[in-house]
Amino acid sequence: MSHSIDVVLKNGTKSVIRRFTRDDKERVAYMMSSLSEEAVRWGMPPYTRHRLERGWWSNFDNLLALVAECENRIVGYAQIRKQTHPRRKGVGGFLIYLHQDYHNLGLGTEMTRTIIELATQENMHKINLEVVADNEIAVHVYEKLGFTIEGIIKDSYYGDDDRYHDEIQMGLKLSENP
């Protein structure tokens, strides 16, 4: 992906998916701060600028990230954080967040498909993710794009409903050898 990809969403809205840059940090932080409770229901809030800088963006050289823009604002963020230990060569962890106004429009699917293509071009070996089992839409999208369930972590996510939920570990192998 050299520049950007134009996408038409299910509602006819046009979006651009492109590589995340350091100049996008403020706009991504703003998007994350504007997410509704429903949008982060299965996430790990709060998403403060400090947490994003320290947790997500602390090692920019090992970050493969995308943003989605609609009408000149960032409405989606996806990343693969590449593992740095030699024993984890070519393996990375995936996450994605969409602004609530852009759920169920195909944007998450397109962003995930695009980041898989980028990881393949960068000769990554495997992408891993964890998703709350009750997040059925996300699980369906991941399976549709080739991820498989590799394990279940019982009662490991405490939800806003004051209950523990299972998490599913999923993976997508991109190559046979690193």
Order of alpha helices (4+ residues) and beta strands (2+ residues): beta-beta-alpha-beta-beta-beta-alpha-beta-alpha-beta-beta
